[in-house]
Amino acid sequence: MKKDSSVLVLAHLSQLLDVITGFGGFIVPLIIWLTQKDRIDQMDAHGKSIINFQISMLIYMIICIPLILLFGLGIVGLIVLGVIYLIYPIVNAVRASNGQQPSYPLSLNIIG
């Protein structure tokens, strides 16, 4: 395996495609992870972390939708999730470029 932190950084930043284009923030990192996990050192761990974060955010957003009817708590939840969704891919891209492991808050360990 070769060490290539630029692909790790790209995988983390590709999550922001959802913010920019409205789609691709799940599928692009998934494709990068599946195609590069055996070729690039640490890609498997970073890819699992990214996919777990993406799935967790989707679950939390689905939970927030009915909570909108309950005193608007869902709106607050969606705003908090949006901020987390914007900040942590960038933070973890920097961590990946420095050779550190990613750390996503509220991320459920779905893909072990």
C-alpha positions as CSV (number, residue, x, y, z in Angstrom):
1,M,0.0,0.0,0.0
2,K,1.2,3.5,-0.7
3,K,0.8,6.5,1.6
4,D,-1.2,9.2,-0.2
5,S,-2.8,11.7,2.1
6,S,-4.2,13.8,-0.8
7,V,-6.7,11.1,-1.6
8,L,-7.7,10.9,2.1
9,V,-8.2,14.7,2.1
10,L,-10.2,14.5,-1.1
11,A,-12.5,11.8,0.4
12,H,-13.2,14.0,3.4
13,L,-13.8,17.1,1.4
14,S,-16.0,15.3,-1.2
15,Q,-18.7,15.2,1.5
16,L,-19.2,18.9,0.9
17,L,-20.6,18.2,-2.6
18,D,-24.0,18.0,-0.9
19,V,-23.6,21.6,0.2
20,I,-22.3,22.8,-3.2
21,T,-24.4,20.7,-5.7
22,G,-27.1,19.1,-3.6
23,F,-25.9,15.6,-4.3
24,G,-22.8,13.4,-4.4
25,G,-21.7,13.9,-0.7
26,F,-22.4,10.2,0.0
27,I,-21.7,8.5,-3.3
28,V,-18.4,10.1,-4.1
29,P,-16.7,9.3,-0.8
30,L,-18.2,5.8,-1.0
31,I,-16.7,5.2,-4.5
32,I,-13.3,6.6,-3.4
33,W,-13.3,4.3,-0.3
34,L,-14.4,1.2,-2.2
35,T,-11.9,1.7,-5.0
36,Q,-8.9,2.8,-2.9
37,K,-9.2,1.0,0.4
38,D,-6.8,-1.7,-0.6
39,R,-4.4,0.6,-2.4
40,I,-3.9,3.5,0.0
41,D,-2.7,3.3,3.6
42,Q,-5.4,4.3,6.1
43,M,-8.1,4.6,3.4
44,D,-10.2,1.9,4.9
45,A,-10.4,3.5,8.4
46,H,-11.0,7.0,6.9
47,G,-13.6,5.6,4.5
48,K,-15.5,3.8,7.2
49,S,-15.5,6.9,9.3
50,I,-16.8,9.0,6.5
51,I,-19.6,6.6,5.6
52,N,-20.6,6.1,9.3
53,F,-20.8,9.9,9.6
54,Q,-22.9,10.3,6.4
55,I,-25.3,7.5,7.5
56,S,-25.5,8.9,11.0
57,M,-26.3,12.4,9.7
58,L,-29.1,11.0,7.6
59,I,-30.6,9.2,10.5
60,Y,-30.5,12.3,12.7
61,M,-32.0,14.5,10.0
62,I,-34.9,12.0,9.6
63,I,-35.4,12.1,13.4
64,C,-35.5,15.9,13.3
65,I,-38.3,16.1,10.7
66,P,-41.2,15.0,13.0
67,L,-39.6,17.0,15.9
68,I,-40.3,20.2,13.9
69,L,-43.9,19.8,15.0
70,L,-42.8,19.6,18.7
71,F,-42.1,23.3,19.5
72,G,-39.7,23.6,16.5
73,L,-37.0,21.4,18.1
74,G,-36.4,19.8,14.8
75,I,-35.5,23.1,13.2
76,V,-32.9,23.7,15.9
77,G,-31.6,20.1,15.5
78,L,-31.3,20.6,11.7
79,I,-29.4,23.8,12.2
80,V,-27.0,22.1,14.6
81,L,-26.5,19.1,12.2
82,G,-25.9,21.5,9.3
83,V,-23.1,23.2,11.2
84,I,-21.6,19.9,12.1
85,Y,-21.9,18.7,8.5
86,L,-20.1,21.8,7.3
87,I,-17.3,21.9,9.8
88,Y,-16.2,18.3,10.5
89,P,-15.3,17.3,6.9
90,I,-13.0,20.2,6.7
91,V,-11.5,19.5,10.2
92,N,-11.0,15.9,9.3
93,A,-9.4,16.7,5.9
94,V,-6.8,18.8,7.8
95,R,-6.3,15.9,10.2
96,A,-5.9,13.5,7.3
97,S,-3.3,15.7,5.7
98,N,-1.4,15.7,9.0
99,G,-1.6,11.9,9.2
100,Q,-4.1,11.8,12.1
101,Q,-7.2,9.6,12.4
102,P,-10.5,11.2,11.7
103,S,-13.0,12.0,14.5
104,Y,-16.6,12.7,13.7
105,P,-19.0,13.7,16.5
106,L,-22.3,11.9,16.8
107,S,-21.2,9.3,14.4
108,L,-22.7,5.9,15.0
109,N,-20.5,2.8,14.4
110,I,-22.6,1.2,11.6
111,I,-19.8,-0.1,9.4
112,G,-17.3,-1.7,11.7
